[in-house]
Amino acid sequence: MAQSHARPAQSVDEVVERMRAIGARLDPGDGIACFNRMHLRIAALVERRIAAGEVRDPAFVERLGVLLANQYFDVLDAAEEGREVGDAWQPLVDARDDRRVWPVQFAFAGTNAHLCHDLPLAVVETCIERRTTPDTPPVQEDYVLVGELLVRAEAEERAGFEQRIAGVAAGAAEPLRHLVGAFSTARAREAAWAATLSLWHQRNIRPLFDATLAAVTAGTALAGRMLVTPVPVAAPEPVPGPGPVSVPGSGPVSVPGSGPVSDSAPAPGSGPSGAE
């Protein structure tokens, strides 16, 4: 049984360190480990963007990132202690040991739960704490900037997936490609912002807030179940072991076994930008 983190993370630095520790102790093929690798790259890039002064409201972005990460840490602790994790994360937790599911499916299932369910709640909580609103500049602008990092990470996950599946016969690989292609971080980000606005305006009308959140949770869970559906394709290659994350002053942020995330990585559709 994993040790619980009684004290929530307080900074992006601490978030990155905790995710490094998670990656070091989980089996590399664990579904949550697959998501953790992708999310760790994003957290490291957000940390760099804040340090470089590239966000309009660094205090808001850091607090948002910390609140968002703490939701993930709570889910992981609950899963490893046999407690309920909530419907949005349940598909990934249920499938995490299923080796018929490819790493990219796990990564996208975790991103789906984190982005579509957790992020709207984190934005609302951050706005309440900081006495601002989602409509107040530069909240949406910084939200979009962080979302662009997620979109680029998705492009890299897809590039790595295509490298791994290249040796599979086209006919056999097509169902899996279709399943993976059904998820879009860009579309999920837009839906998450719409959910954020709804939850914000309903925050003081509890029945409406709860109803909206229930609908968001149900939709997230449905998409998560789809994303971890085993497809009859040859088992994926073993996932390389975990390693430390390098966050240099410039150049790509890399997580061994998952490829770099570059600040200049192209958006999906403009060519591969790394390996899974």
C-alpha beads as a LAMMPS data file, in Angstrom:
LAMMPS data file: protein, C-alpha beads

276 atoms
275 bonds

1 atom types
1 bond types

-500.0 500.0 xlo xhi
-500.0 500.0 ylo yhi
-500.0 500.0 zlo zhi

Masses

1 110.0

Atoms # bond

1 1 1 0.000 0.000 0.000
2 1 1 1.348 3.404 -0.967
3 1 1 1.918 6.061 1.640
4 1 1 -0.685 8.845 1.533
5 1 1 0.360 12.455 1.175
6 1 1 -1.348 14.066 4.181
7 1 1 -0.197 17.536 3.154
8 1 1 -1.254 18.762 -0.287
9 1 1 1.446 20.044 -2.621
10 1 1 2.066 23.767 -2.215
11 1 1 4.088 24.692 -5.332
12 1 1 4.707 23.588 -8.898
13 1 1 8.215 22.515 -7.841
14 1 1 6.673 20.175 -5.288
15 1 1 4.180 18.894 -7.866
16 1 1 7.030 17.974 -10.226
17 1 1 8.981 16.250 -7.447
18 1 1 5.958 14.212 -6.374
19 1 1 5.281 13.091 -9.922
20 1 1 8.926 12.094 -10.295
21 1 1 8.559 9.975 -7.158
22 1 1 5.340 8.412 -8.480
23 1 1 7.053 7.521 -11.750
24 1 1 9.967 5.969 -9.880
25 1 1 7.822 3.660 -7.751
26 1 1 5.094 2.573 -10.183
27 1 1 5.566 -0.237 -12.673
28 1 1 6.255 1.471 -16.036
29 1 1 3.410 -0.489 -17.628
30 1 1 0.882 0.603 -14.996
31 1 1 -1.861 2.674 -16.630
32 1 1 -1.476 5.461 -14.095
33 1 1 2.282 5.501 -14.706
34 1 1 1.589 6.037 -18.410
35 1 1 -0.543 9.077 -17.606
36 1 1 1.968 10.283 -15.009
37 1 1 4.765 10.411 -17.593
38 1 1 2.709 12.630 -19.880
39 1 1 1.486 14.884 -17.066
40 1 1 4.989 15.211 -15.625
41 1 1 6.273 16.603 -18.901
42 1 1 3.469 19.174 -18.911
43 1 1 4.061 20.168 -15.275
44 1 1 7.757 20.671 -15.966
45 1 1 6.976 22.884 -18.943
46 1 1 4.457 24.935 -16.954
47 1 1 7.115 25.383 -14.281
48 1 1 9.519 26.642 -16.935
49 1 1 6.970 29.004 -18.506
50 1 1 6.227 30.544 -15.109
51 1 1 9.939 30.982 -14.356
52 1 1 10.468 32.602 -17.755
53 1 1 7.668 35.099 -17.166
54 1 1 5.676 33.804 -20.139
55 1 1 2.312 33.747 -18.374
56 1 1 0.291 36.872 -17.630
57 1 1 -0.626 35.948 -14.055
58 1 1 2.020 33.526 -12.745
59 1 1 0.516 33.343 -9.247
60 1 1 -2.846 32.286 -10.687
61 1 1 -1.305 29.703 -13.025
62 1 1 0.863 28.220 -10.286
63 1 1 -2.046 27.941 -7.864
64 1 1 -4.243 26.429 -10.569
65 1 1 -1.552 23.865 -11.401
66 1 1 -1.113 22.942 -7.749
67 1 1 -4.849 22.513 -7.092
68 1 1 -5.193 20.461 -10.253
69 1 1 -2.255 18.213 -9.397
70 1 1 -3.536 17.670 -5.854
71 1 1 -6.746 16.229 -7.291
72 1 1 -4.636 13.686 -9.197
73 1 1 -2.546 12.871 -6.117
74 1 1 -5.756 12.302 -4.126
75 1 1 -7.019 9.927 -6.814
76 1 1 -3.792 7.942 -6.799
77 1 1 -3.729 7.705 -3.006
78 1 1 -7.361 6.583 -2.951
79 1 1 -6.749 3.960 -5.662
80 1 1 -3.773 2.488 -3.845
81 1 1 -5.609 2.446 -0.524
82 1 1 -8.694 0.764 -1.975
83 1 1 -10.932 3.815 -1.566
84 1 1 -13.372 5.299 -4.094
85 1 1 -11.725 7.432 -6.760
86 1 1 -14.830 8.913 -8.363
87 1 1 -16.503 8.014 -11.629
88 1 1 -14.330 10.257 -13.825
89 1 1 -11.139 8.384 -12.905
90 1 1 -12.634 4.918 -12.395
91 1 1 -12.102 3.694 -15.995
92 1 1 -8.343 4.305 -15.819
93 1 1 -8.037 2.827 -12.337
94 1 1 -10.035 -0.278 -13.329
95 1 1 -7.902 -0.874 -16.441
96 1 1 -4.491 0.148 -15.078
97 1 1 -3.174 -3.450 -14.931
98 1 1 -4.656 -4.584 -18.253
99 1 1 -1.669 -5.145 -20.544
100 1 1 -3.956 -5.361 -23.590
101 1 1 -4.378 -1.591 -23.318
102 1 1 -1.692 0.485 -25.015
103 1 1 0.224 3.206 -23.126
104 1 1 -1.244 5.934 -25.331
105 1 1 -4.758 4.809 -24.349
106 1 1 -3.866 5.109 -20.662
107 1 1 -2.256 8.517 -21.197
108 1 1 -5.323 9.860 -22.987
109 1 1 -7.760 8.309 -20.488
110 1 1 -5.957 10.070 -17.648
111 1 1 -5.822 13.316 -19.597
112 1 1 -9.551 13.009 -20.282
113 1 1 -10.336 12.727 -16.548
114 1 1 -7.868 15.425 -15.527
115 1 1 -8.871 17.906 -18.218
116 1 1 -12.623 17.392 -18.556
117 1 1 -13.478 16.808 -14.890
118 1 1 -10.708 18.090 -12.623
119 1 1 -9.699 21.240 -14.483
120 1 1 -13.086 23.034 -14.341
121 1 1 -13.238 22.426 -10.590
122 1 1 -9.673 23.674 -10.160
123 1 1 -10.355 26.864 -12.139
124 1 1 -13.456 27.617 -10.072
125 1 1 -11.589 26.994 -6.809
126 1 1 -8.633 29.125 -7.914
127 1 1 -10.902 32.004 -8.931
128 1 1 -12.704 31.882 -5.577
129 1 1 -9.416 31.841 -3.662
130 1 1 -7.947 34.719 -5.647
131 1 1 -11.156 36.772 -5.774
132 1 1 -11.327 36.854 -9.549
133 1 1 -13.516 35.243 -12.221
134 1 1 -12.969 33.098 -15.313
135 1 1 -14.097 36.083 -17.382
136 1 1 -11.518 38.433 -15.885
137 1 1 -8.337 38.905 -17.956
138 1 1 -5.909 37.239 -18.126
139 1 1 -7.493 34.050 -16.760
140 1 1 -8.670 32.676 -20.099
141 1 1 -5.479 33.749 -21.864
142 1 1 -3.321 31.804 -19.406
143 1 1 -5.757 28.882 -19.577
144 1 1 -5.241 28.755 -23.345
145 1 1 -1.452 28.931 -22.985
146 1 1 -1.386 25.939 -20.634
147 1 1 -3.835 24.143 -22.925
148 1 1 -1.422 24.553 -25.822
149 1 1 1.171 22.579 -23.873
150 1 1 -1.368 19.776 -23.457
151 1 1 -2.114 19.794 -27.176
152 1 1 1.586 19.547 -27.986
153 1 1 2.021 16.696 -25.535
154 1 1 -0.869 14.908 -27.236
155 1 1 0.910 15.285 -30.587
156 1 1 4.013 13.669 -29.115
157 1 1 2.029 10.804 -27.613
158 1 1 0.476 10.164 -31.030
159 1 1 3.870 10.261 -32.734
160 1 1 5.246 7.693 -30.302
161 1 1 2.172 5.524 -30.777
162 1 1 2.583 5.584 -34.555
163 1 1 6.220 4.518 -34.181
164 1 1 5.232 1.571 -32.009
165 1 1 2.386 0.421 -34.195
166 1 1 4.279 0.809 -37.474
167 1 1 5.059 -2.904 -37.612
168 1 1 1.431 -3.991 -37.205
169 1 1 -0.509 -4.925 -40.329
170 1 1 -2.601 -1.993 -41.527
171 1 1 -5.910 -3.822 -41.251
172 1 1 -5.227 -4.992 -37.716
173 1 1 -3.989 -1.590 -36.564
174 1 1 -6.868 0.462 -37.979
175 1 1 -9.390 -0.174 -35.144
176 1 1 -6.817 0.916 -32.562
177 1 1 -5.870 3.996 -34.590
178 1 1 -9.556 4.862 -34.852
179 1 1 -10.035 4.519 -31.091
180 1 1 -6.986 6.642 -30.243
181 1 1 -7.970 9.190 -32.879
182 1 1 -11.361 9.710 -31.242
183 1 1 -9.737 11.713 -28.436
184 1 1 -8.738 15.344 -28.971
185 1 1 -7.104 17.433 -26.271
186 1 1 -8.059 20.613 -28.144
187 1 1 -11.753 19.693 -28.162
188 1 1 -11.588 18.499 -24.554
189 1 1 -9.987 21.797 -23.548
190 1 1 -12.837 23.735 -25.172
191 1 1 -15.432 21.554 -23.456
192 1 1 -13.642 21.992 -20.141
193 1 1 -13.767 25.769 -20.484
194 1 1 -17.496 25.650 -21.220
195 1 1 -17.980 23.471 -18.132
196 1 1 -15.878 25.901 -16.121
197 1 1 -18.103 28.836 -17.056
198 1 1 -21.265 26.871 -16.248
199 1 1 -19.950 25.734 -12.872
200 1 1 -18.734 29.223 -12.052
201 1 1 -22.081 30.866 -12.697
202 1 1 -23.863 28.089 -10.776
203 1 1 -21.464 27.971 -7.824
204 1 1 -23.981 29.574 -5.468
205 1 1 -26.965 27.578 -6.755
206 1 1 -26.073 24.171 -5.408
207 1 1 -28.733 22.051 -7.176
208 1 1 -27.694 23.438 -10.576
209 1 1 -23.987 23.150 -9.752
210 1 1 -24.394 19.523 -8.682
211 1 1 -26.469 18.675 -11.749
212 1 1 -23.914 20.202 -14.110
213 1 1 -21.035 18.485 -12.352
214 1 1 -22.882 15.148 -12.502
215 1 1 -23.348 15.562 -16.253
216 1 1 -19.682 16.487 -16.718
217 1 1 -18.618 13.487 -14.630
218 1 1 -20.849 11.077 -16.554
219 1 1 -19.563 12.298 -19.916
220 1 1 -15.967 12.078 -18.737
221 1 1 -16.474 8.548 -17.435
222 1 1 -18.100 7.427 -20.695
223 1 1 -15.186 8.762 -22.744
224 1 1 -12.730 7.167 -20.322
225 1 1 -14.348 3.742 -20.697
226 1 1 -14.081 4.064 -24.456
227 1 1 -10.428 5.109 -24.350
228 1 1 -9.273 2.076 -22.343
229 1 1 -11.197 -0.438 -24.456
230 1 1 -8.823 -3.329 -25.298
231 1 1 -8.471 -3.707 -29.060
232 1 1 -7.430 -7.086 -30.560
233 1 1 -3.978 -5.972 -31.698
234 1 1 -0.636 -7.488 -30.742
235 1 1 0.451 -6.387 -27.280
236 1 1 2.386 -3.099 -27.174
237 1 1 6.127 -3.037 -26.730
238 1 1 7.310 -2.952 -23.124
239 1 1 7.399 0.551 -21.696
240 1 1 10.954 1.665 -20.764
241 1 1 11.694 2.114 -17.106
242 1 1 11.178 5.430 -15.332
243 1 1 13.907 7.968 -14.824
244 1 1 14.485 11.508 -13.609
245 1 1 13.037 14.442 -15.463
246 1 1 15.438 16.944 -16.957
247 1 1 14.261 20.540 -16.899
248 1 1 17.090 22.527 -18.466
249 1 1 17.013 26.275 -18.931
250 1 1 16.290 25.843 -22.627
251 1 1 15.574 23.058 -25.066
252 1 1 13.249 20.079 -24.645
253 1 1 11.966 18.747 -21.350
254 1 1 12.458 15.003 -21.390
255 1 1 11.206 12.039 -19.424
256 1 1 13.312 8.964 -20.289
257 1 1 11.177 6.451 -22.115
258 1 1 8.653 8.989 -23.308
259 1 1 10.509 11.446 -25.523
260 1 1 10.948 15.200 -25.283
261 1 1 8.315 17.860 -25.108
262 1 1 9.700 20.852 -26.945
263 1 1 8.608 24.448 -26.471
264 1 1 8.592 24.666 -30.244
265 1 1 6.743 21.404 -30.835
266 1 1 4.245 21.656 -33.710
267 1 1 0.540 21.323 -33.216
268 1 1 -1.201 18.078 -34.183
269 1 1 -1.438 17.683 -37.911
270 1 1 1.824 19.500 -38.666
271 1 1 4.067 16.485 -38.251
272 1 1 5.491 14.378 -35.399
273 1 1 7.259 16.199 -32.609
274 1 1 8.716 13.428 -30.524
275 1 1 8.186 9.890 -29.324
276 1 1 5.942 8.394 -26.712

Bonds

1 1 1 2
2 1 2 3
3 1 3 4
4 1 4 5
5 1 5 6
6 1 6 7
7 1 7 8
8 1 8 9
9 1 9 10
10 1 10 11
11 1 11 12
12 1 12 13
13 1 13 14
14 1 14 15
15 1 15 16
16 1 16 17
17 1 17 18
18 1 18 19
19 1 19 20
20 1 20 21
21 1 21 22
22 1 22 23
23 1 23 24
24 1 24 25
25 1 25 26
26 1 26 27
27 1 27 28
28 1 28 29
29 1 29 30
30 1 30 31
31 1 31 32
32 1 32 33
33 1 33 34
34 1 34 35
35 1 35 36
36 1 36 37
37 1 37 38
38 1 38 39
39 1 39 40
40 1 40 41
41 1 41 42
42 1 42 43
43 1 43 44
44 1 44 45
45 1 45 46
46 1 46 47
47 1 47 48
48 1 48 49
49 1 49 50
50 1 50 51
51 1 51 52
52 1 52 53
53 1 53 54
54 1 54 55
55 1 55 56
56 1 56 57
57 1 57 58
58 1 58 59
59 1 59 60
60 1 60 61
61 1 61 62
62 1 62 63
63 1 63 64
64 1 64 65
65 1 65 66
66 1 66 67
67 1 67 68
68 1 68 69
69 1 69 70
70 1 70 71
71 1 71 72
72 1 72 73
73 1 73 74
74 1 74 75
75 1 75 76
76 1 76 77
77 1 77 78
78 1 78 79
79 1 79 80
80 1 80 81
81 1 81 82
82 1 82 83
83 1 83 84
84 1 84 85
85 1 85 86
86 1 86 87
87 1 87 88
88 1 88 89
89 1 89 90
90 1 90 91
91 1 91 92
92 1 92 93
93 1 93 94
94 1 94 95
95 1 95 96
96 1 96 97
97 1 97 98
98 1 98 99
99 1 99 100
100 1 100 101
101 1 101 102
102 1 102 103
103 1 103 104
104 1 104 105
105 1 105 106
106 1 106 107
107 1 107 108
108 1 108 109
109 1 109 110
110 1 110 111
111 1 111 112
112 1 112 113
113 1 113 114
114 1 114 115
115 1 115 116
116 1 116 117
117 1 117 118
118 1 118 119
119 1 119 120
120 1 120 121
121 1 121 122
122 1 122 123
123 1 123 124
124 1 124 125
125 1 125 126
126 1 126 127
127 1 127 128
128 1 128 129
129 1 129 130
130 1 130 131
131 1 131 132
132 1 132 133
133 1 133 134
134 1 134 135
135 1 135 136
136 1 136 137
137 1 137 138
138 1 138 139
139 1 139 140
140 1 140 141
141 1 141 142
142 1 142 143
143 1 143 144
144 1 144 145
145 1 145 146
146 1 146 147
147 1 147 148
148 1 148 149
149 1 149 150
150 1 150 151
151 1 151 152
152 1 152 153
153 1 153 154
154 1 154 155
155 1 155 156
156 1 156 157
157 1 157 158
158 1 158 159
159 1 159 160
160 1 160 161
161 1 161 162
162 1 162 163
163 1 163 164
164 1 164 165
165 1 165 166
166 1 166 167
167 1 167 168
168 1 168 169
169 1 169 170
170 1 170 171
171 1 171 172
172 1 172 173
173 1 173 174
174 1 174 175
175 1 175 176
176 1 176 177
177 1 177 178
178 1 178 179
179 1 179 180
180 1 180 181
181 1 181 182
182 1 182 183
183 1 183 184
184 1 184 185
185 1 185 186
186 1 186 187
187 1 187 188
188 1 188 189
189 1 189 190
190 1 190 191
191 1 191 192
192 1 192 193
193 1 193 194
194 1 194 195
195 1 195 196
196 1 196 197
197 1 197 198
198 1 198 199
199 1 199 200
200 1 200 201
201 1 201 202
202 1 202 203
203 1 203 204
204 1 204 205
205 1 205 206
206 1 206 207
207 1 207 208
208 1 208 209
209 1 209 210
210 1 210 211
211 1 211 212
212 1 212 213
213 1 213 214
214 1 214 215
215 1 215 216
216 1 216 217
217 1 217 218
218 1 218 219
219 1 219 220
220 1 220 221
221 1 221 222
222 1 222 223
223 1 223 224
224 1 224 225
225 1 225 226
226 1 226 227
227 1 227 228
228 1 228 229
229 1 229 230
230 1 230 231
231 1 231 232
232 1 232 233
233 1 233 234
234 1 234 235
235 1 235 236
236 1 236 237
237 1 237 238
238 1 238 239
239 1 239 240
240 1 240 241
241 1 241 242
242 1 242 243
243 1 243 244
244 1 244 245
245 1 245 246
246 1 246 247
247 1 247 248
248 1 248 249
249 1 249 250
250 1 250 251
251 1 251 252
252 1 252 253
253 1 253 254
254 1 254 255
255 1 255 256
256 1 256 257
257 1 257 258
258 1 258 259
259 1 259 260
260 1 260 261
261 1 261 262
262 1 262 263
263 1 263 264
264 1 264 265
265 1 265 266
266 1 266 267
267 1 267 268
268 1 268 269
269 1 269 270
270 1 270 271
271 1 271 272
272 1 272 273
273 1 273 274
274 1 274 275
275 1 275 276
